[in-house]
Amino acid sequence: MKKLKLCFLAAKIEWHWWFIRRTRRKGNSLLSRGMAFSSQKLYHLNRRLSAHSAKALKAQSAYEKISKTRL
């Protein structure tokens, strides 16, 4: 059961990191095209990025906690 839970958490972590990388690319693209830091698009991107970052860190800490116990 622990191996299954670890596998699920690993997939969840990868999903969130994929989303973070994608959102960063979008943000960098907007900034390189001259978008203002205070624009609504960057504001919404930052909110989504922050939410996925928090979820990724939470899943990573849960993964570490479970993986330290004996399988």
mmCIF file as gemmi writes it, N, C-alpha and C atoms, coordinates in Angstrom:
data_model
loop_
_atom_site.group_PDB
_atom_site.id
_atom_site.type_symbol
_atom_site.label_atom_id
_atom_site.label_alt_id
_atom_site.label_comp_id
_atom_site.label_asym_id
_atom_site.label_entity_id
_atom_site.label_seq_id
_atom_site.pdbx_PDB_ins_code
_atom_site.Cartn_x
_atom_site.Cartn_y
_atom_site.Cartn_z
_atom_site.occupancy
_atom_site.B_iso_or_equiv
_atom_site.pdbx_formal_charge
_atom_site.auth_seq_id
_atom_site.auth_asym_id
_atom_site.pdbx_PDB_model_num
ATOM 1 N N . MET Axp A 1 ? 0.824 -1.199 0 1 0 ? 1 A 1
ATOM 2 C CA . MET Axp A 1 ? 0 0 0 1 0 ? 1 A 1
ATOM 3 C C . MET Axp A 1 ? 0.866 1.261 0 1 0 ? 1 A 1
ATOM 4 N N . LYS Axp A 2 ? 1.986 1.208 0.742 1 0 ? 2 A 1
ATOM 5 C CA . LYS Axp A 2 ? 2.86 2.38 0.796 1 0 ? 2 A 1
ATOM 6 C C . LYS Axp A 2 ? 3.494 2.649 -0.558 1 0 ? 2 A 1
ATOM 7 N N . LYS Axp A 3 ? 3.852 1.576 -1.27 1 0 ? 3 A 1
ATOM 8 C CA . LYS Axp A 3 ? 4.461 1.768 -2.587 1 0 ? 3 A 1
ATOM 9 C C . LYS Axp A 3 ? 3.481 2.427 -3.549 1 0 ? 3 A 1
ATOM 10 N N . LEU Axp A 4 ? 2.22 2.03 -3.45 1 0 ? 4 A 1
ATOM 11 C CA . LEU Axp A 4 ? 1.204 2.63 -4.307 1 0 ? 4 A 1
ATOM 12 C C . LEU Axp A 4 ? 1.021 4.109 -3.968 1 0 ? 4 A 1
ATOM 13 N N . LYS Axp A 5 ? 0.996 4.417 -2.686 1 0 ? 5 A 1
ATOM 14 C CA . LYS Axp A 5 ? 0.842 5.803 -2.261 1 0 ? 5 A 1
ATOM 15 C C . LYS Axp A 5 ? 2.054 6.64 -2.698 1 0 ? 5 A 1
ATOM 16 N N . LEU Axp A 6 ? 3.26 6.071 -2.589 1 0 ? 6 A 1
ATOM 17 C CA . LEU Axp A 6 ? 4.46 6.779 -3.035 1 0 ? 6 A 1
ATOM 18 C C . LEU Axp A 6 ? 4.422 7.029 -4.541 1 0 ? 6 A 1
ATOM 19 N N . CYS Axp A 7 ? 3.942 6.045 -5.282 1 0 ? 7 A 1
ATOM 20 C CA . CYS Axp A 7 ? 3.836 6.195 -6.734 1 0 ? 7 A 1
ATOM 21 C C . CYS Axp A 7 ? 2.84 7.301 -7.083 1 0 ? 7 A 1
ATOM 22 N N . PHE Axp A 8 ? 1.719 7.33 -6.388 1 0 ? 8 A 1
ATOM 23 C CA . PHE Axp A 8 ? 0.716 8.364 -6.621 1 0 ? 8 A 1
ATOM 24 C C . PHE Axp A 8 ? 1.267 9.748 -6.277 1 0 ? 8 A 1
ATOM 25 N N . LEU Axp A 9 ? 1.962 9.851 -5.143 1 0 ? 9 A 1
ATOM 26 C CA . LEU Axp A 9 ? 2.535 11.148 -4.745 1 0 ? 9 A 1
ATOM 27 C C . LEU Axp A 9 ? 3.607 11.604 -5.73 1 0 ? 9 A 1
ATOM 28 N N . ALA Axp A 10 ? 4.408 10.66 -6.23 1 0 ? 10 A 1
ATOM 29 C CA . ALA Axp A 10 ? 5.441 11.009 -7.211 1 0 ? 10 A 1
ATOM 30 C C . ALA Axp A 10 ? 4.81 11.57 -8.487 1 0 ? 10 A 1
ATOM 31 N N . ALA Axp A 11 ? 3.717 10.947 -8.926 1 0 ? 11 A 1
ATOM 32 C CA . ALA Axp A 11 ? 3.026 11.439 -10.123 1 0 ? 11 A 1
ATOM 33 C C . ALA Axp A 11 ? 2.439 12.827 -9.87 1 0 ? 11 A 1
ATOM 34 N N . LYS Axp A 12 ? 1.897 13.025 -8.683 1 0 ? 12 A 1
ATOM 35 C CA . LYS Axp A 12 ? 1.323 14.321 -8.323 1 0 ? 12 A 1
ATOM 36 C C . LYS Axp A 12 ? 2.403 15.402 -8.305 1 0 ? 12 A 1
ATOM 37 N N . ILE Axp A 13 ? 3.556 15.075 -7.745 1 0 ? 13 A 1
ATOM 38 C CA . ILE Axp A 13 ? 4.674 16.03 -7.7 1 0 ? 13 A 1
ATOM 39 C C . ILE Axp A 13 ? 5.123 16.391 -9.109 1 0 ? 13 A 1
ATOM 40 N N . GLU Axp A 14 ? 5.278 15.382 -9.959 1 0 ? 14 A 1
ATOM 41 C CA . GLU Axp A 14 ? 5.707 15.63 -11.337 1 0 ? 14 A 1
ATOM 42 C C . GLU Axp A 14 ? 4.702 16.499 -12.083 1 0 ? 14 A 1
ATOM 43 N N . TRP Axp A 15 ? 3.404 16.248 -11.864 1 0 ? 15 A 1
ATOM 44 C CA . TRP Axp A 15 ? 2.37 17.051 -12.514 1 0 ? 15 A 1
ATOM 45 C C . TRP Axp A 15 ? 2.504 18.516 -12.113 1 0 ? 15 A 1
ATOM 46 N N . HIS Axp A 16 ? 2.648 18.764 -10.829 1 0 ? 16 A 1
ATOM 47 C CA . HIS Axp A 16 ? 2.736 20.144 -10.374 1 0 ? 16 A 1
ATOM 48 C C . HIS Axp A 16 ? 4.014 20.818 -10.889 1 0 ? 16 A 1
ATOM 49 N N . TRP Axp A 17 ? 5.137 20.101 -10.897 1 0 ? 17 A 1
ATOM 50 C CA . TRP Axp A 17 ? 6.375 20.691 -11.414 1 0 ? 17 A 1
ATOM 51 C C . TRP Axp A 17 ? 6.286 20.953 -12.914 1 0 ? 17 A 1
ATOM 52 N N . TRP Axp A 18 ? 5.587 20.074 -13.645 1 0 ? 18 A 1
ATOM 53 C CA . TRP Axp A 18 ? 5.4 20.323 -15.072 1 0 ? 18 A 1
ATOM 54 C C . TRP Axp A 18 ? 4.612 21.617 -15.26 1 0 ? 18 A 1
ATOM 55 N N . PHE Axp A 19 ? 3.559 21.8 -14.477 1 0 ? 19 A 1
ATOM 56 C CA . PHE Axp A 19 ? 2.742 23.004 -14.565 1 0 ? 19 A 1
ATOM 57 C C . PHE Axp A 19 ? 3.551 24.243 -14.186 1 0 ? 19 A 1
ATOM 58 N N . ILE Axp A 20 ? 4.401 24.132 -13.167 1 0 ? 20 A 1
ATOM 59 C CA . ILE Axp A 20 ? 5.236 25.262 -12.748 1 0 ? 20 A 1
ATOM 60 C C . ILE Axp A 20 ? 6.189 25.66 -13.871 1 0 ? 20 A 1
ATOM 61 N N . ARG Axp A 21 ? 6.846 24.666 -14.489 1 0 ? 21 A 1
ATOM 62 C CA . ARG Axp A 21 ? 7.767 24.975 -15.592 1 0 ? 21 A 1
ATOM 63 C C . ARG Axp A 21 ? 7.035 25.634 -16.758 1 0 ? 21 A 1
ATOM 64 N N . ARG Axp A 22 ? 5.854 25.134 -17.097 1 0 ? 22 A 1
ATOM 65 C CA . ARG Axp A 22 ? 5.053 25.693 -18.194 1 0 ? 22 A 1
ATOM 66 C C . ARG Axp A 22 ? 4.643 27.134 -17.895 1 0 ? 22 A 1
ATOM 67 N N . THR Axp A 23 ? 4.223 27.387 -16.667 1 0 ? 23 A 1
ATOM 68 C CA . THR Axp A 23 ? 3.784 28.729 -16.291 1 0 ? 23 A 1
ATOM 69 C C . THR Axp A 23 ? 4.955 29.696 -16.279 1 0 ? 23 A 1
ATOM 70 N N . ARG Axp A 24 ? 6.114 29.238 -15.839 1 0 ? 24 A 1
ATOM 71 C CA . ARG Axp A 24 ? 7.299 30.103 -15.864 1 0 ? 24 A 1
ATOM 72 C C . ARG Axp A 24 ? 7.686 30.479 -17.289 1 0 ? 24 A 1
ATOM 73 N N . ARG Axp A 25 ? 7.591 29.498 -18.207 1 0 ? 25 A 1
ATOM 74 C CA . ARG Axp A 25 ? 7.892 29.8 -19.612 1 0 ? 25 A 1
ATOM 75 C C . ARG Axp A 25 ? 6.934 30.857 -20.15 1 0 ? 25 A 1
ATOM 76 N N . LYS Axp A 26 ? 5.65 30.727 -19.822 1 0 ? 26 A 1
ATOM 77 C CA . LYS Axp A 26 ? 4.666 31.722 -20.268 1 0 ? 26 A 1
ATOM 78 C C . LYS Axp A 26 ? 4.99 33.098 -19.694 1 0 ? 26 A 1
ATOM 79 N N . GLY Axp A 27 ? 5.326 33.146 -18.41 1 0 ? 27 A 1
ATOM 80 C CA . GLY Axp A 27 ? 5.649 34.416 -17.765 1 0 ? 27 A 1
ATOM 81 C C . GLY Axp A 27 ? 6.888 35.053 -18.361 1 0 ? 27 A 1
ATOM 82 N N . ASN Axp A 28 ? 7.923 34.259 -18.586 1 0 ? 28 A 1
ATOM 83 C CA . ASN Axp A 28 ? 9.147 34.786 -19.19 1 0 ? 28 A 1
ATOM 84 C C . ASN Axp A 28 ? 8.887 35.301 -20.6 1 0 ? 28 A 1
ATOM 85 N N . SER Axp A 29 ? 8.039 34.594 -21.33 1 0 ? 29 A 1
ATOM 86 C CA . SER Axp A 29 ? 7.695 35.031 -22.681 1 0 ? 29 A 1
ATOM 87 C C . SER Axp A 29 ? 6.967 36.373 -22.65 1 0 ? 29 A 1
ATOM 88 N N . LEU Axp A 30 ? 6.021 36.506 -21.729 1 0 ? 30 A 1
ATOM 89 C CA . LEU Axp A 30 ? 5.299 37.775 -21.617 1 0 ? 30 A 1
ATOM 90 C C . LEU Axp A 30 ? 6.236 38.915 -21.221 1 0 ? 30 A 1
ATOM 91 N N . LEU Axp A 31 ? 7.138 38.637 -20.286 1 0 ? 31 A 1
ATOM 92 C CA . LEU Axp A 31 ? 8.071 39.684 -19.859 1 0 ? 31 A 1
ATOM 93 C C . LEU Axp A 31 ? 9.033 40.077 -20.971 1 0 ? 31 A 1
ATOM 94 N N . SER Axp A 32 ? 9.481 39.102 -21.762 1 0 ? 32 A 1
ATOM 95 C CA . SER Axp A 32 ? 10.413 39.427 -22.847 1 0 ? 32 A 1
ATOM 96 C C . SER Axp A 32 ? 9.726 40.236 -23.946 1 0 ? 32 A 1
ATOM 97 N N . ARG Axp A 33 ? 8.396 40.132 -24.048 1 0 ? 33 A 1
ATOM 98 C CA . ARG Axp A 33 ? 7.657 40.923 -25.037 1 0 ? 33 A 1
ATOM 99 C C . ARG Axp A 33 ? 7.265 42.29 -24.507 1 0 ? 33 A 1
ATOM 100 N N . GLY Axp A 34 ? 7.691 42.603 -23.273 1 0 ? 34 A 1
ATOM 101 C CA . GLY Axp A 34 ? 7.462 43.94 -22.755 1 0 ? 34 A 1
ATOM 102 C C . GLY Axp A 34 ? 6.221 44.093 -21.896 1 0 ? 34 A 1
ATOM 103 N N . MET Axp A 35 ? 5.651 43.004 -21.442 1 0 ? 35 A 1
ATOM 104 C CA . MET Axp A 35 ? 4.462 43.075 -20.585 1 0 ? 35 A 1
ATOM 105 C C . MET Axp A 35 ? 4.858 43.693 -19.246 1 0 ? 35 A 1
ATOM 106 N N . ALA Axp A 36 ? 4.034 44.572 -18.735 1 0 ? 36 A 1
ATOM 107 C CA . ALA Axp A 36 ? 4.315 45.241 -17.46 1 0 ? 36 A 1
ATOM 108 C C . ALA Axp A 36 ? 4.184 44.245 -16.304 1 0 ? 36 A 1
ATOM 109 N N . PHE Axp A 37 ? 5.007 44.435 -15.274 1 0 ? 37 A 1
ATOM 110 C CA . PHE Axp A 37 ? 4.975 43.551 -14.116 1 0 ? 37 A 1
ATOM 111 C C . PHE Axp A 37 ? 3.624 43.608 -13.399 1 0 ? 37 A 1
ATOM 112 N N . SER Axp A 38 ? 2.945 44.71 -13.51 1 0 ? 38 A 1
ATOM 113 C CA . SER Axp A 38 ? 1.674 44.888 -12.808 1 0 ? 38 A 1
ATOM 114 C C . SER Axp A 38 ? 0.46 44.511 -13.661 1 0 ? 38 A 1
ATOM 115 N N . SER Axp A 39 ? 0.673 43.843 -14.78 1 0 ? 39 A 1
ATOM 116 C CA . SER Axp A 39 ? -0.44 43.497 -15.657 1 0 ? 39 A 1
ATOM 117 C C . SER Axp A 39 ? -1.3 42.389 -15.046 1 0 ? 39 A 1
ATOM 118 N N . GLN Axp A 40 ? -2.541 42.331 -15.47 1 0 ? 40 A 1
ATOM 119 C CA . GLN Axp A 40 ? -3.475 41.323 -14.969 1 0 ? 40 A 1
ATOM 120 C C . GLN Axp A 40 ? -3.049 39.914 -15.384 1 0 ? 40 A 1
ATOM 121 N N . LYS Axp A 41 ? -2.485 39.776 -16.591 1 0 ? 41 A 1
ATOM 122 C CA . LYS Axp A 41 ? -2.047 38.458 -17.051 1 0 ? 41 A 1
ATOM 123 C C . LYS Axp A 41 ? -0.959 37.899 -16.148 1 0 ? 41 A 1
ATOM 124 N N . LEU Axp A 42 ? 0.024 38.714 -15.826 1 0 ? 42 A 1
ATOM 125 C CA . LEU Axp A 42 ? 1.098 38.246 -14.952 1 0 ? 42 A 1
ATOM 126 C C . LEU Axp A 42 ? 0.595 38.008 -13.536 1 0 ? 42 A 1
ATOM 127 N N . TYR Axp A 43 ? -0.354 38.799 -13.098 1 0 ? 43 A 1
ATOM 128 C CA . TYR Axp A 43 ? -0.948 38.608 -11.782 1 0 ? 43 A 1
ATOM 129 C C . TYR Axp A 43 ? -1.623 37.235 -11.692 1 0 ? 43 A 1
ATOM 130 N N . HIS Axp A 44 ? -2.409 36.889 -12.698 1 0 ? 44 A 1
ATOM 131 C CA . HIS Axp A 44 ? -3.095 35.598 -12.694 1 0 ? 44 A 1
ATOM 132 C C . HIS Axp A 44 ? -2.111 34.437 -12.846 1 0 ? 44 A 1
ATOM 133 N N . LEU Axp A 45 ? -1.101 34.62 -13.674 1 0 ? 45 A 1
ATOM 134 C CA . LEU Axp A 45 ? -0.078 33.58 -13.799 1 0 ? 45 A 1
ATOM 135 C C . LEU Axp A 45 ? 0.627 33.348 -12.463 1 0 ? 45 A 1
ATOM 136 N N . ASN Axp A 46 ? 0.931 34.432 -11.766 1 0 ? 46 A 1
ATOM 137 C CA . ASN Axp A 46 ? 1.606 34.315 -10.481 1 0 ? 46 A 1
ATOM 138 C C . ASN Axp A 46 ? 0.739 33.602 -9.45 1 0 ? 46 A 1
ATOM 139 N N . ARG Axp A 47 ? -0.558 33.885 -9.447 1 0 ? 47 A 1
ATOM 140 C CA . ARG Axp A 47 ? -1.466 33.213 -8.514 1 0 ? 47 A 1
ATOM 141 C C . ARG Axp A 47 ? -1.515 31.719 -8.781 1 0 ? 47 A 1
ATOM 142 N N . ARG Axp A 48 ? -1.613 31.344 -10.056 1 0 ? 48 A 1
ATOM 143 C CA . ARG Axp A 48 ? -1.647 29.918 -10.399 1 0 ? 48 A 1
ATOM 144 C C . ARG Axp A 48 ? -0.324 29.251 -10.08 1 0 ? 48 A 1
ATOM 145 N N . LEU Axp A 49 ? 0.77 29.964 -10.328 1 0 ? 49 A 1
ATOM 146 C CA . LEU Axp A 49 ? 2.097 29.435 -10.029 1 0 ? 49 A 1
ATOM 147 C C . LEU Axp A 49 ? 2.272 29.218 -8.531 1 0 ? 49 A 1
ATOM 148 N N . SER Axp A 50 ? 1.83 30.157 -7.729 1 0 ? 50 A 1
ATOM 149 C CA . SER Axp A 50 ? 1.941 30.041 -6.277 1 0 ? 50 A 1
ATOM 150 C C . SER Axp A 50 ? 1.121 28.874 -5.747 1 0 ? 50 A 1
ATOM 151 N N . ALA Axp A 51 ? -0.068 28.687 -6.287 1 0 ? 51 A 1
ATOM 152 C CA . ALA Axp A 51 ? -0.92 27.586 -5.839 1 0 ? 51 A 1
ATOM 153 C C . ALA Axp A 51 ? -0.274 26.235 -6.143 1 0 ? 51 A 1
ATOM 154 N N . HIS Axp A 52 ? 0.255 26.08 -7.352 1 0 ? 52 A 1
ATOM 155 C CA . HIS Axp A 52 ? 0.897 24.808 -7.707 1 0 ? 52 A 1
ATOM 156 C C . HIS Axp A 52 ? 2.198 24.608 -6.945 1 0 ? 52 A 1
ATOM 157 N N . SER Axp A 53 ? 2.903 25.675 -6.658 1 0 ? 53 A 1
ATOM 158 C CA . SER Axp A 53 ? 4.137 25.554 -5.873 1 0 ? 53 A 1
ATOM 159 C C . SER Axp A 53 ? 3.843 25.051 -4.466 1 0 ? 53 A 1
ATOM 160 N N . ALA Axp A 54 ? 2.8 25.582 -3.856 1 0 ? 54 A 1
ATOM 161 C CA . ALA Axp A 54 ? 2.42 25.143 -2.508 1 0 ? 54 A 1
ATOM 162 C C . ALA Axp A 54 ? 1.989 23.68 -2.515 1 0 ? 54 A 1
ATOM 163 N N . LYS Axp A 55 ? 1.233 23.287 -3.525 1 0 ? 55 A 1
ATOM 164 C CA . LYS Axp A 55 ? 0.785 21.898 -3.612 1 0 ? 55 A 1
ATOM 165 C C . LYS Axp A 55 ? 1.961 20.945 -3.855 1 0 ? 55 A 1
ATOM 166 N N . ALA Axp A 56 ? 2.92 21.374 -4.68 1 0 ? 56 A 1
ATOM 167 C CA . ALA Axp A 56 ? 4.088 20.534 -4.945 1 0 ? 56 A 1
ATOM 168 C C . ALA Axp A 56 ? 4.913 20.354 -3.677 1 0 ? 56 A 1
ATOM 169 N N . LEU Axp A 57 ? 5.13 21.421 -2.93 1 0 ? 57 A 1
ATOM 170 C CA . LEU Axp A 57 ? 5.902 21.312 -1.694 1 0 ? 57 A 1
ATOM 171 C C . LEU Axp A 57 ? 5.191 20.445 -0.668 1 0 ? 57 A 1
ATOM 172 N N . LYS Axp A 58 ? 3.887 20.559 -0.585 1 0 ? 58 A 1
ATOM 173 C CA . LYS Axp A 58 ? 3.11 19.738 0.352 1 0 ? 58 A 1
ATOM 174 C C . LYS Axp A 58 ? 3.218 18.259 -0.031 1 0 ? 58 A 1
ATOM 175 N N . ALA Axp A 59 ? 3.098 17.957 -1.31 1 0 ? 59 A 1
ATOM 176 C CA . ALA Axp A 59 ? 3.206 16.572 -1.768 1 0 ? 59 A 1
ATOM 177 C C . ALA Axp A 59 ? 4.618 16.032 -1.56 1 0 ? 59 A 1
ATOM 178 N N . GLN Axp A 60 ? 5.634 16.876 -1.752 1 0 ? 60 A 1
ATOM 179 C CA . GLN Axp A 60 ? 7.008 16.438 -1.537 1 0 ? 60 A 1
ATOM 180 C C . GLN Axp A 60 ? 7.276 16.118 -0.073 1 0 ? 60 A 1
ATOM 181 N N . SER Axp A 61 ? 6.741 16.918 0.824 1 0 ? 61 A 1
ATOM 182 C CA . SER Axp A 61 ? 6.952 16.635 2.243 1 0 ? 61 A 1
ATOM 183 C C . SER Axp A 61 ? 6.204 15.366 2.654 1 0 ? 61 A 1
ATOM 184 N N . ALA Axp A 62 ? 5.013 15.135 2.095 1 0 ? 62 A 1
ATOM 185 C CA . ALA Axp A 62 ? 4.279 13.901 2.379 1 0 ? 62 A 1
ATOM 186 C C . ALA Axp A 62 ? 5.038 12.694 1.836 1 0 ? 62 A 1
ATOM 187 N N . TYR Axp A 63 ? 5.632 12.831 0.655 1 0 ? 63 A 1
ATOM 188 C CA . TYR Axp A 63 ? 6.422 11.752 0.06 1 0 ? 63 A 1
ATOM 189 C C . TYR Axp A 63 ? 7.615 11.409 0.945 1 0 ? 63 A 1
ATOM 190 N N . GLU Axp A 64 ? 8.322 12.441 1.397 1 0 ? 64 A 1
ATOM 191 C CA . GLU Axp A 64 ? 9.484 12.217 2.257 1 0 ? 64 A 1
ATOM 192 C C . GLU Axp A 64 ? 9.08 11.57 3.578 1 0 ? 64 A 1
ATOM 193 N N . LYS Axp A 65 ? 7.978 11.992 4.119 1 0 ? 65 A 1
ATOM 194 C CA . LYS Axp A 65 ? 7.496 11.446 5.389 1 0 ? 65 A 1
ATOM 195 C C . LYS Axp A 65 ? 7.166 9.956 5.251 1 0 ? 65 A 1
ATOM 196 N N . ILE Axp A 66 ? 6.474 9.603 4.157 1 0 ? 66 A 1
ATOM 197 C CA . ILE Axp A 66 ? 6.104 8.212 3.94 1 0 ? 66 A 1
ATOM 198 C C . ILE Axp A 66 ? 7.319 7.365 3.587 1 0 ? 66 A 1
ATOM 199 N N . SER Axp A 67 ? 8.234 7.908 2.779 1 0 ? 67 A 1
ATOM 200 C CA . SER Axp A 67 ? 9.385 7.13 2.348 1 0 ? 67 A 1
ATOM 201 C C . SER Axp A 67 ? 10.378 6.859 3.478 1 0 ? 67 A 1
ATOM 202 N N . LYS Axp A 68 ? 10.352 7.651 4.536 1 0 ? 68 A 1
ATOM 203 C CA . LYS Axp A 68 ? 11.249 7.416 5.667 1 0 ? 68 A 1
ATOM 204 C C . LYS Axp A 68 ? 10.78 6.244 6.524 1 0 ? 68 A 1
ATOM 205 N N . THR Axp A 69 ? 9.483 5.925 6.464 1 0 ? 69 A 1
ATOM 206 C CA . THR Axp A 69 ? 9.004 4.767 7.197 1 0 ? 69 A 1
ATOM 207 C C . THR Axp A 69 ? 9.374 3.516 6.404 1 0 ? 69 A 1
ATOM 208 N N . ARG Axp A 70 ? 9.447 2.408 7.057 1 0 ? 70 A 1
ATOM 209 C CA . ARG Axp A 70 ? 9.864 1.178 6.392 1 0 ? 70 A 1
ATOM 210 C C . ARG Axp A 70 ? 8.782 0.691 5.44 1 0 ? 70 A 1
ATOM 211 N N . LEU Axp A 71 ? 9.207 0.249 4.275 1 0 ? 71 A 1
ATOM 212 C CA . LEU Axp A 71 ? 8.27 -0.294 3.285 1 0 ? 71 A 1
ATOM 213 C C . LEU Axp A 71 ? 8.011 -1.708 3.605 1 0 ? 71 A 1
